[in-house]
């Protein structure tokens, strides 16, 4: 193996949204042995970089499910926005079915409801940590809220009319799964979009080329590395594309059943599962 790629929520980050000391130590050990390290997440660059900085880790970030790839210093290497007509269609579908959604752009995240924004974070955190008490989930969501650059607006009409806005991801959220399923069925035949999920009751919609697998493959090739020499770790549906391509795919102990089926290995849960997987890989390589 020459490169490690890991998801954040439900994978590298523990229940408190932090990189554990064990995970940080294992990553630094791998880097010291000459391996490359990159994060691949549905988060924005800034929301991903904050917990890495706190752990003393500098790394490139594949963000917004692969729409952007940035160096550790935030130099943009990949930029895959959604087409205007697809954005308008998704907007129309969400309005018709009365579904809340968020828009991730080159100017940060836009939302029409602070409470729904927190509910989305609660959904993602709960999906990654199903045994975590409800009060702790909400506290963690409130903390995560501080990581995102969010602007709350009354309507998306003006935003979508702007020519200078590049929309990378739309995250739709509803407590009624049937409504999400209806939108999924309406959009799944569109060849230029991809639909994944990072929680139990959300949909994440990107350009078809903006998924973690494509972004990771493009990035490793720029380093002269083959995907066969990549270890990827994840837990949810938006990780599937990179796990399928990686030479060594690792599912977390808390991963969805369909993710575990995709992977070569299942490691421990979020607290130190990444460290266990890295140490096992290094031992196999005789480091």
C-alpha positions as CSV (number, residue, x, y, z in Angstrom):
1,X,0.0,0.0,0.0
2,X,1.2,3.5,-0.8
3,X,-1.8,5.7,0.2
4,X,-4.5,5.7,2.8
5,X,-7.9,7.4,2.1
6,X,-10.5,7.7,4.8
7,X,-14.0,9.1,5.4
8,X,-14.5,11.3,8.4
9,X,-18.0,10.9,10.1
10,X,-18.5,7.4,11.3
11,X,-15.0,6.4,10.3
12,X,-12.0,8.5,11.4
13,X,-13.9,10.7,13.8
14,X,-15.2,9.4,17.1
15,X,-18.6,10.2,18.8
16,X,-17.3,13.6,19.9
17,X,-16.3,14.5,16.3
18,X,-12.6,14.2,17.0
19,X,-9.7,12.2,15.8
20,X,-8.7,9.9,18.7
21,X,-5.1,9.9,19.9
22,X,-4.7,6.3,18.6
23,X,-6.0,7.1,15.2
24,X,-3.8,10.2,14.9
25,X,-0.7,8.3,16.0
26,X,-1.4,5.5,13.5
27,X,-1.8,8.0,10.6
28,X,1.4,9.9,11.6
29,X,3.2,6.5,11.8
30,X,2.0,5.6,8.3
31,X,3.1,9.0,6.9
32,X,6.5,8.6,8.6
33,X,6.9,5.3,6.7
34,X,6.3,7.1,3.4
35,X,2.6,6.5,2.8
36,X,0.4,9.3,1.5
37,X,-2.8,10.2,3.5
38,X,-5.9,11.9,2.2
39,X,-9.4,12.5,3.6
40,X,-12.5,11.9,1.5
41,X,-15.7,13.3,3.0
42,X,-19.1,14.8,2.3
43,X,-18.1,17.8,4.4
44,X,-16.8,21.1,3.1
45,X,-13.0,21.6,3.2
46,X,-13.2,23.8,6.3
47,X,-15.5,21.5,8.2
48,X,-13.2,18.6,7.4
49,X,-9.9,20.5,8.1
50,X,-10.8,21.6,11.6
51,X,-10.7,18.2,13.3
52,X,-7.6,17.3,11.4
53,X,-5.8,20.4,12.6
54,X,-6.8,19.7,16.2
55,X,-5.2,16.3,15.8
56,X,-2.0,17.8,14.3
57,X,-2.6,16.2,10.9
58,X,-2.1,18.1,7.6
59,X,-3.6,16.4,4.6
60,X,-5.3,17.0,1.2
61,X,-9.1,16.8,1.4
62,X,-11.5,15.4,-1.1
63,X,-14.7,17.3,0.0
64,X,-18.4,17.5,-0.9
65,X,-18.3,13.8,-1.9
66,X,-15.7,14.4,-4.6
67,X,-16.9,17.7,-6.1
68,X,-13.7,19.4,-4.8
69,X,-10.2,18.2,-4.1
70,X,-7.9,20.6,-2.3
71,X,-4.3,20.5,-1.0
72,X,-3.7,20.8,2.7
73,X,-3.3,24.5,2.1
74,X,-6.7,24.7,0.4
75,X,-5.4,25.1,-3.2
76,X,-8.3,23.7,-5.4
77,X,-7.2,20.8,-7.6
78,X,-10.7,19.5,-8.6
79,X,-13.9,21.5,-9.3
80,X,-17.0,19.6,-10.4
81,X,-20.2,21.8,-10.0
82,X,-23.7,20.6,-10.8
83,X,-25.4,21.7,-14.1
84,X,-27.9,24.6,-13.7
85,X,-30.8,22.6,-15.2
86,X,-30.3,19.7,-12.7
87,X,-30.2,22.1,-9.8
88,X,-33.4,23.7,-10.9
89,X,-35.1,20.3,-11.3
90,X,-34.0,19.1,-7.8
91,X,-35.2,22.4,-6.4
92,X,-38.6,21.9,-8.1
93,X,-38.9,18.3,-6.8
94,X,-38.1,19.4,-3.3
95,X,-40.6,22.2,-3.3
96,X,-43.3,20.0,-4.8
97,X,-42.8,17.4,-2.0
98,X,-42.2,20.0,0.7
99,X,-38.7,18.6,1.5
100,X,-36.0,20.7,3.2
101,X,-32.7,20.9,1.5
102,X,-29.3,22.6,1.7
103,X,-27.1,23.9,-1.0
104,X,-23.3,23.6,-0.8
105,X,-21.5,26.1,-3.0
106,X,-18.2,27.9,-3.7
107,X,-19.4,30.5,-1.1
108,X,-20.3,28.1,1.7
109,X,-23.5,26.4,2.7
110,X,-26.9,27.9,2.3
111,X,-30.0,26.9,4.3
112,X,-33.5,28.1,4.9
113,X,-33.8,26.8,8.5
114,X,-31.3,26.6,11.4
115,X,-33.4,23.9,13.1
116,X,-33.5,21.7,10.1
117,X,-29.8,22.3,9.5
118,X,-29.2,20.9,13.0
119,X,-31.6,18.0,12.3
120,X,-29.5,17.1,9.3
121,X,-26.4,17.0,11.4
122,X,-28.2,15.0,14.0
123,X,-29.2,12.5,11.3
124,X,-25.6,12.1,10.1
125,X,-24.2,11.8,13.6
126,X,-26.9,9.3,14.7
127,X,-26.2,7.2,11.6
128,X,-22.5,7.1,12.4
129,X,-23.1,6.5,16.1
130,X,-26.4,4.6,16.6
131,X,-25.8,3.9,20.3
132,X,-25.0,7.5,21.2
133,X,-27.5,9.1,23.7
134,X,-29.9,11.6,22.1
135,X,-28.7,14.5,24.3
136,X,-25.0,13.8,23.3
137,X,-26.0,13.6,19.6
138,X,-27.6,17.1,19.8
139,X,-24.6,18.6,21.7
140,X,-22.2,17.1,19.0
141,X,-24.5,18.5,16.3
142,X,-24.4,22.0,17.9
143,X,-20.6,21.8,17.9
144,X,-20.4,20.6,14.3
145,X,-22.6,23.6,13.4
146,X,-19.7,25.8,14.4
147,X,-17.5,24.2,11.8
148,X,-19.6,25.1,8.8
149,X,-19.8,28.4,7.1
150,X,-23.6,28.6,6.8
151,X,-25.8,31.5,5.6
152,X,-29.5,31.3,6.4
153,X,-31.7,32.8,3.7
154,X,-35.5,33.1,3.3
155,X,-35.6,31.6,-0.2
156,X,-33.3,29.9,-2.7
157,X,-34.8,31.8,-5.7
158,X,-32.3,34.6,-5.6
159,X,-29.4,32.3,-4.9
160,X,-30.1,30.0,-7.9
161,X,-30.4,33.0,-10.2
162,X,-26.9,34.2,-9.4
163,X,-24.3,33.5,-12.2
164,X,-21.4,33.6,-9.9
165,X,-22.5,30.7,-7.7
166,X,-21.2,27.2,-8.3
167,X,-23.3,24.5,-6.7
168,X,-21.5,21.3,-5.8
169,X,-23.9,19.4,-3.6
170,X,-27.6,19.4,-2.6
171,X,-28.5,17.6,0.6
172,X,-32.2,16.8,0.9
173,X,-33.6,15.8,4.3
174,X,-37.0,14.5,5.5
175,X,-38.3,12.5,8.4
176,X,-40.6,10.8,5.8
177,X,-38.5,8.3,3.9
178,X,-41.2,7.8,1.3
179,X,-40.8,11.4,0.1
180,X,-37.0,10.9,-0.2
181,X,-37.7,7.7,-2.2
182,X,-40.0,9.6,-4.5
183,X,-37.2,12.1,-5.3
184,X,-34.7,9.4,-5.6
185,X,-36.9,7.6,-8.2
186,X,-37.5,10.8,-10.1
187,X,-33.8,11.7,-10.4
188,X,-32.0,8.3,-10.5
189,X,-32.4,8.0,-14.3
190,X,-30.6,11.4,-14.9
191,X,-27.2,10.4,-16.4
192,X,-25.3,13.5,-15.1
193,X,-26.1,13.2,-11.4
194,X,-25.3,10.8,-8.6
195,X,-27.4,10.2,-5.5
196,X,-25.9,8.8,-2.3
197,X,-26.5,9.2,1.5
198,X,-24.6,9.9,4.6
199,X,-27.5,9.4,7.1
200,X,-30.7,7.4,7.6
201,X,-33.0,10.1,6.3
202,X,-31.1,12.2,3.8
203,X,-30.0,12.2,0.2
204,X,-26.8,13.7,-1.1
205,X,-26.9,14.8,-4.8
206,X,-23.9,15.7,-6.9
207,X,-22.7,15.8,-10.4
208,X,-22.2,12.3,-11.7
209,X,-18.4,12.8,-11.8
210,X,-18.4,14.2,-8.3
211,X,-18.1,11.0,-6.2
212,X,-15.4,9.9,-3.9
213,X,-14.2,7.1,-6.2
214,X,-13.6,9.3,-9.2
215,X,-12.0,12.0,-7.2
216,X,-9.7,9.6,-5.3
217,X,-8.7,7.8,-8.5
218,X,-7.8,11.1,-10.2
219,X,-5.8,12.3,-7.2
220,X,-3.8,9.1,-6.7
221,X,-2.9,9.0,-10.4
222,X,-1.6,12.5,-10.1
223,X,0.9,11.1,-7.6
224,X,1.8,8.2,-9.8
225,X,0.0,5.7,-7.6
226,X,-2.4,2.9,-8.7
227,X,-5.7,2.3,-7.0
228,X,-4.4,-1.2,-6.2
229,X,-2.0,0.4,-3.8
230,X,-4.7,2.4,-2.0
231,X,-6.3,1.4,1.3
232,X,-9.7,3.1,1.7
233,X,-11.9,3.2,4.8
234,X,-15.6,4.1,5.1
235,X,-19.0,3.4,6.7
236,X,-21.8,4.7,4.6
237,X,-23.2,4.8,1.0
238,X,-21.3,7.9,-0.1
239,X,-18.1,5.9,0.5
240,X,-19.1,3.0,-1.7
241,X,-17.5,4.3,-4.9
242,X,-14.0,4.6,-3.5
243,X,-14.3,1.3,-1.5
244,X,-15.1,-0.5,-4.8
245,X,-11.9,0.9,-6.4
246,X,-9.4,0.5,-3.6
247,X,-6.9,-2.3,-3.5
248,X,-7.6,-2.8,0.2
249,X,-11.1,-1.7,1.3
250,X,-12.0,-1.5,5.0
251,X,-15.5,-1.2,6.5
252,X,-15.9,0.2,10.0
253,X,-17.5,-2.1,12.6
254,X,-20.4,0.4,12.6
255,X,-20.8,0.5,8.8
256,X,-24.0,-0.3,7.0
257,X,-24.3,-4.0,6.1
258,X,-24.1,-3.2,2.3
259,X,-20.8,-1.4,2.9
260,X,-19.4,-4.4,4.8
261,X,-20.3,-6.7,1.9
262,X,-18.3,-4.4,-0.5
263,X,-15.2,-4.5,1.6
264,X,-12.2,-6.9,2.0
265,X,-12.0,-6.2,5.8
266,X,-14.2,-5.1,8.6
267,X,-12.3,-3.3,11.4
268,X,-13.4,-2.0,14.8
269,X,-15.9,0.8,15.4
270,X,-15.1,4.5,15.1
271,X,-13.1,5.3,18.2
272,X,-9.9,3.4,17.1
273,X,-11.0,1.3,14.2
274,X,-8.9,3.3,11.7
275,X,-5.8,2.8,13.9
276,X,-6.4,-0.9,14.1
277,X,-6.8,-1.1,10.3
278,X,-3.6,0.9,9.7
279,X,-1.5,-1.1,12.1
280,X,-2.7,-4.4,10.6
281,X,-1.8,-3.1,7.1
282,X,1.6,-1.9,8.2
283,X,2.3,-5.2,10.0
284,X,1.4,-7.0,6.8
285,X,3.9,-4.8,4.9
286,X,6.5,-5.7,7.5
287,X,7.0,-2.1,8.8
